[in-house]
């Protein structure tokens, strides 16, 4: 192995540099802006959900509170619970009472829950106060264990129905964590709830990357070599994908779910390869004899990748067009750059970097021309491993601002940073589900 390989290994446990150092906590609903400029957000009245039977009371409260938290976090609506009780048997009369409020909401969201062992049935309605008609009416059915998920699904469907926008309530964040003294892969809901440990590799497992089919690809040293594996959440099994001598570090999954882009030490120096999941063939796409290339990820249309390379000196962010191999730098003056991730809208690339050796790592945005670079974090520990929410409005990342490395979330402009979940140990390399 030459010196570039060792430099790369240092980088890669730093091409997310927090790979060997971090933690995560939070559970409360985070409430952000309630207006956009001078335009007030539409209000949703949200009375307590009603029940058909006594066994459903706790479930009604849980579903109501989860949906309230989801809609508040989405920041598309103001939510008010101050209003009369809603009688689903007397819809017109109930809406008339809500219309009498001094600040009449634009919508009223109500629900009823019933129980027939082992299933709960949740009926959710949204009424337009201008027309006094239902603009959303759906039923959901599941067990006690599925209530939170059903509430998240209902919230996302309401956002889609009323605004035509994608919600993120039913999304998860995968990440590595060392609470067991080994690095294992975990997932947690976007709101910091429902933590699940997915691996028992008893080794170093890193870099989880979601695929469109719900699988999670990751790199693990479980066979005493950094290989790539896939977690099939539906089947509940883990399968080896790329097992070979040398380095195999997952970078990303293609938008169509048919290929992986990853870093391998198979050539003269660590380079970037594409692995076809259908044919099991790999193709090397970078090959600089005096440089290290790594940390690749796909553009939303799958036509480009962004990656890190030290081919011009210090590690910088690059973009490559896959069809032609044409490559250009987006940054030139950073002392260190790492873990670039393309925004779902395709307009920005988020990455971690530092401007000098004396600065900690921070989160930045760069546009596709490389002329606009925006700092998102500063004066708050080391900030790394950024990952986009699937709607492009939020960024999750790791930070040491409280001492250990924790999972945080912020708006895509860097505002409103807050702790995601109260999780033991240090957390690394998060990736938001698609």
C-alpha positions in Angstrom: 0.0 0.0 0.0 1.4 3.4 -0.9 1.2 6.6 1.1 -1.9 7.7 -0.7 -3.8 4.7 0.6 -2.9 5.6 4.2 -3.8 9.2 3.5 -7.1 8.0 2.2 -7.8 5.8 5.1 -7.3 8.8 7.4 -9.5 10.7 5.1 -12.2 8.2 4.9 -12.5 7.8 8.6 -12.8 11.4 8.0 -14.5 11.5 4.6 -17.1 12.0 7.1 -14.4 12.5 9.5 -16.6 11.9 12.5 -16.4 8.2 11.6 -14.3 7.6 14.6 -15.7 10.1 17.0 -19.4 10.9 18.0 -23.1 10.8 19.5 -26.9 11.7 19.3 -30.0 13.0 21.3 -33.7 14.5 21.2 -37.4 13.8 21.3 -39.4 17.0 21.7 -41.3 18.5 18.8 -39.3 21.3 17.3 -41.4 24.3 16.3 -40.0 26.7 13.9 -41.3 29.6 11.8 -45.1 30.3 11.7 -45.1 32.6 8.7 -43.3 33.0 5.3 -42.3 36.6 5.0 -45.4 38.7 5.7 -47.7 35.9 4.6 -49.3 34.1 7.5 -49.5 30.3 7.3 -52.9 28.7 6.9 -54.3 27.5 10.2 -55.6 24.1 11.0 -57.9 23.6 13.9 -57.1 20.3 15.5 -59.5 19.2 18.3 -59.0 16.1 20.3 -59.7 12.9 18.4 -62.8 11.0 19.5 -63.1 7.3 20.3 -65.8 4.7 19.8 -64.7 2.6 22.7 -62.8 2.9 26.0 -59.8 0.9 24.7 -59.0 3.5 22.0 -58.6 6.5 24.3 -54.8 6.3 24.7 -54.4 5.5 21.0 -56.5 8.5 20.0 -54.3 10.8 22.1 -51.1 9.3 20.7 -52.2 9.6 17.1 -53.4 13.1 17.6 -50.2 14.2 19.2 -47.9 12.6 16.6 -49.8 14.2 13.8 -49.8 17.5 15.5 -46.0 17.3 15.9 -45.6 16.3 12.2 -47.7 19.2 10.9 -45.9 21.7 13.2 -42.5 20.5 12.1 -43.5 20.7 8.4 -44.0 24.5 8.9 -46.7 24.6 6.2 -49.5 25.3 8.7 -50.3 26.9 12.0 -51.9 24.5 14.4 -54.5 25.5 16.9 -56.2 23.2 19.5 -58.2 26.0 21.0 -61.7 25.4 19.9 -64.9 23.4 20.5 -65.0 19.6 20.6 -65.9 18.0 17.3 -68.8 15.7 17.1 -68.4 13.5 14.0 -72.1 12.6 14.1 -72.9 16.4 13.7 -70.3 17.6 11.2 -72.2 20.7 10.0 -73.0 21.9 13.6 -69.4 21.3 14.7 -68.0 23.3 11.7 -70.4 26.1 12.5 -69.0 26.3 16.0 -65.4 26.4 14.7 -66.5 29.2 12.3 -67.5 31.3 15.3 -63.9 31.6 16.6 -62.3 35.1 16.3 -59.4 33.5 14.4 -61.2 31.1 12.2 -58.9 28.4 10.9 -58.7 27.6 7.2 -59.2 23.9 7.9 -60.4 21.6 10.7 -58.6 18.2 11.1 -60.4 15.6 13.2 -60.3 11.9 13.7 -62.0 9.0 15.3 -60.4 5.8 16.5 -62.0 2.4 17.2 -60.6 -0.9 18.4 -61.4 -4.5 17.4 -58.6 -6.8 18.7 -55.9 -6.7 17.5 -56.5 -3.8 15.2 -57.2 -0.1 15.6 -59.1 1.8 12.8 -58.2 5.4 12.5 -60.5 7.6 10.4 -59.0 11.1 9.6 -60.9 14.0 8.1 -59.9 17.5 7.0 -62.7 20.0 6.3 -62.2 23.2 4.3 -63.8 26.0 6.4 -64.6 28.1 3.3 -66.7 25.4 1.7 -67.6 23.4 4.8 -66.7 20.2 2.9 -64.3 17.4 3.5 -61.1 17.8 1.4 -59.4 14.7 3.0 -61.0 11.6 4.3 -59.1 8.3 4.8 -59.1 5.3 7.1 -56.0 3.6 8.4 -55.8 0.2 10.1 -53.0 -1.3 12.2 -51.9 -2.8 15.6 -50.7 -0.9 18.6 -47.1 -1.1 17.4 -48.0 0.6 14.1 -49.9 3.6 15.5 -47.0 6.1 15.2 -46.2 5.0 11.6 -49.9 5.3 10.6 -50.0 8.8 12.1 -46.9 9.8 10.1 -48.4 8.4 6.9 -51.6 10.3 7.5 -49.7 13.5 8.1 -47.8 13.1 4.8 -51.0 12.4 2.9 -52.6 15.5 4.3 -49.6 17.7 3.2 -49.8 16.1 -0.2 -53.5 16.5 -0.5 -53.7 20.1 0.7 -50.5 21.5 -0.8 -49.3 19.0 -3.4 -46.0 18.7 -1.6 -44.1 15.8 -0.3 -44.1 15.3 3.5 -41.2 13.8 5.5 -43.1 12.5 8.5 -42.8 8.9 7.3 -39.0 9.1 6.7 -36.1 7.6 8.7 -32.5 8.4 9.3 -29.9 5.6 9.2 -26.6 6.1 11.0 -23.7 4.4 12.7 -23.4 4.4 16.5 -20.9 3.0 19.0 -23.1 2.7 22.2 -22.3 -1.1 22.2 -18.5 -0.4 22.0 -18.7 -1.5 18.4 -20.0 0.6 15.5 -23.4 -0.7 14.4 -26.1 0.5 12.1 -29.3 2.0 13.5 -32.4 3.8 12.2 -34.6 6.4 13.9 -37.7 8.2 12.7 -37.2 11.7 11.5 -38.6 13.0 14.8 -36.1 11.1 16.9 -38.5 8.4 17.9 -38.6 4.6 17.3 -34.8 3.9 17.5 -33.9 0.4 16.0 -30.6 -1.3 15.9 -30.2 -3.1 12.6 -26.8 -4.9 12.8 -24.9 -7.1 15.2 -21.6 -7.1 13.4 -19.5 -6.6 16.5 -17.1 -4.7 14.4 -16.9 -1.3 12.6 -20.0 -0.7 10.5 -20.3 2.7 8.7 -21.8 4.7 5.9 -25.4 3.5 5.6 -26.9 4.5 2.3 -30.6 4.1 1.4 -31.8 2.7 -1.8 -35.2 3.5 -3.4 -36.4 0.0 -2.7 -35.9 0.6 1.1 -32.6 -1.4 1.4 -29.7 0.1 3.3 -26.2 -0.5 1.9 -23.3 0.0 4.2 -19.6 -0.8 4.8 -18.6 -3.2 7.5 -15.4 -4.8 8.8 -17.3 -7.9 10.0 -15.1 -10.1 7.8 -12.0 -8.2 8.9 -12.0 -6.2 5.7 -14.0 -3.2 4.7 -16.7 -4.8 2.5 -20.2 -3.7 1.4 -23.4 -5.3 2.7 -27.1 -4.7 2.2 -29.8 -4.7 4.9 -33.2 -5.8 3.6 -35.6 -4.3 6.1 -38.6 -6.2 4.7 -37.0 -9.6 4.7 -35.1 -8.9 7.9 -31.8 -10.2 6.5 -28.3 -8.8 5.7 -26.5 -9.9 2.5 -22.9 -9.4 1.3 -22.7 -7.3 -1.9 -19.0 -6.6 -2.5 -16.6 -8.9 -0.7 -13.0 -8.5 -1.9 -9.6 -7.9 -0.6 -8.9 -4.2 -0.1 -11.0 -1.2 0.6 -14.7 -1.0 -0.4 -16.4 2.1 0.9 -20.0 2.7 -0.1 -20.7 6.2 -1.4 -24.2 6.1 -2.7 -27.0 4.3 -4.6 -28.1 5.4 -8.0 -31.6 7.0 -8.2 -33.0 4.0 -10.0 -31.5 1.6 -7.4 -29.6 -0.4 -9.9 -26.0 0.6 -9.1 -23.7 1.6 -6.3 -20.9 4.2 -6.5 -18.1 3.4 -4.1 -14.4 3.8 -3.3 -12.0 0.9 -3.8 -8.3 0.4 -3.4 -8.2 -2.0 -6.3 -6.0 0.3 -8.5 -2.8 2.3 -7.9 -4.6 4.5 -5.5 -8.1 4.5 -3.9 -10.4 5.4 -6.8 -14.1 5.5 -7.6 -16.0 2.6 -9.1 -19.6 1.9 -10.2 -21.0 -1.5 -9.3 -24.0 -2.8 -11.3 -26.3 -4.6 -8.9 -27.9 -6.6 -11.7 -24.8 -7.8 -13.5 -22.4 -7.7 -10.5 -19.9 -6.0 -12.7 -17.8 -3.0 -11.6 -16.3 -0.2 -13.7 -13.6 2.2 -12.5 -14.4 5.8 -13.3 -11.5 7.7 -11.8 -7.8 6.7 -12.0 -5.4 9.5 -11.0 -2.1 7.8 -10.3 -1.0 10.5 -7.8 -4.3 11.3 -6.2 -6.9 9.8 -3.9 -10.6 10.0 -4.9 -13.4 9.1 -2.5 -16.7 9.9 -0.9 -18.8 9.8 -4.1 -22.6 10.3 -4.3 -25.1 10.6 -7.2 -27.0 13.6 -8.6 -30.8 13.3 -8.4 -31.0 12.4 -12.1 -28.2 9.9 -11.9 -26.2 11.6 -14.7 -23.4 13.0 -12.4 -21.5 12.2 -9.3 -19.9 14.5 -6.8 -16.8 13.3 -4.9 -13.7 14.4 -3.0 -10.2 14.4 -4.5 -6.8 15.6 -3.5 -5.6 15.7 -7.2 -5.0 19.5 -6.9 -3.5 19.5 -3.4 -5.9 19.5 -0.4 -9.1 17.5 -0.7 -11.7 19.5 -2.7 -15.2 18.9 -4.0 -15.5 17.7 -7.7 -18.4 16.9 -10.1 -18.1 14.4 -12.9 -20.5 13.8 -15.8 -20.8 10.0 -16.0 -21.5 9.8 -19.8 -18.3 11.8 -20.7 -16.1 11.5 -17.7 -15.7 15.3 -17.8 -14.7 16.5 -14.3 -14.5 19.9 -12.7 -13.8 21.3 -9.2 -16.5 23.1 -7.3 -14.1 24.2 -4.4 -10.5 25.2 -4.7 -9.4 26.9 -1.5 -10.6 24.6 1.4 -8.0 23.0 3.6 -10.2 20.0 3.8 -13.5 19.0 2.1 -15.6 15.9 2.7 -18.8 13.9 2.3 -20.6 15.9 -0.5 -24.3 15.1 -0.9 -26.4 16.4 -3.8 -29.7 18.1 -2.8 -32.9 16.4 -4.0 -33.7 19.5 -6.1 -30.3 19.3 -7.8 -29.4 22.9 -7.1 -26.9 22.6 -4.2 -24.3 20.2 -2.9 -23.9 20.1 0.9 -20.5 19.1 2.3 -18.3 19.4 5.4 -15.1 21.3 5.2 -12.6 23.6 6.9 -11.0 26.7 5.5 -7.7 26.2 7.4 -6.0 23.6 9.5 -6.8 25.7 12.5 -10.6 25.7 11.9 -13.0 22.9 13.0 -15.1 21.1 10.4 -18.3 22.9 9.4 -21.2 22.4 7.0 -21.3 24.4 3.7 -23.4 24.6 0.5 -21.9 25.0 -2.9 -23.9 25.6 -6.1 -23.1 23.8 -9.3 -21.0 26.6 -10.7 -18.8 26.7 -7.7 -19.3 30.5 -7.4 -21.7 30.4 -4.5 -20.5 28.9 -1.2 -22.6 29.3 1.9 -21.5 28.5 5.4 -24.3 26.8 7.4 -22.5 26.2 10.8 -19.9 28.1 12.8 -18.5 28.4 16.3 -20.3 25.2 17.4 -17.8 22.3 17.6 -17.0 20.0 14.7 -19.9 19.6 12.2 -19.8 16.8 9.6 -21.7 14.1 7.7 -24.5 16.2 6.2 -27.5 14.5 4.6 -30.6 16.0 3.0 -34.2 15.4 3.8 -36.0 14.0 0.7 -37.9 17.2 0.3 -34.6 19.2 0.3 -35.8 21.5 3.2 -33.7 20.1 6.0 -30.2 18.8 6.7 -29.2 16.3 9.3 -25.6 16.1 10.4 -23.3 15.2 13.3 -21.8 17.7 15.7 -19.6 17.8 18.8 -21.0 21.1 20.0 -22.1 19.4 23.3 -19.0 17.4 23.7 -19.7 14.0 22.2 -20.8 13.6 18.6 -24.6 13.8 18.2 -27.2 13.8 15.5 -28.6 17.3 14.8 -31.0 18.7 12.3 -31.3 22.2 10.8 -33.1 24.1 8.0 -31.2 24.0 4.7 -30.2 27.6 5.2 -28.5 26.7 8.5 -31.1 28.1 10.8 -32.9 26.4 13.6 -30.3 23.7 14.5 -31.6 21.3 17.1 -30.8 17.9 18.6 -32.5 15.1 16.8 -32.7 12.3 19.4 -31.4 11.3 22.9 -29.3 8.3 21.9 -26.5 6.8 23.9 -23.0 6.7 22.5 -21.5 8.6 19.6 -23.2 8.7 16.2 -21.7 8.9 12.7 -22.5 9.1 9.0 -26.3 9.7 9.0 -28.3 9.2 5.8 -31.9 10.2 5.3 -34.3 7.7 3.7 -35.5 8.6 0.2 
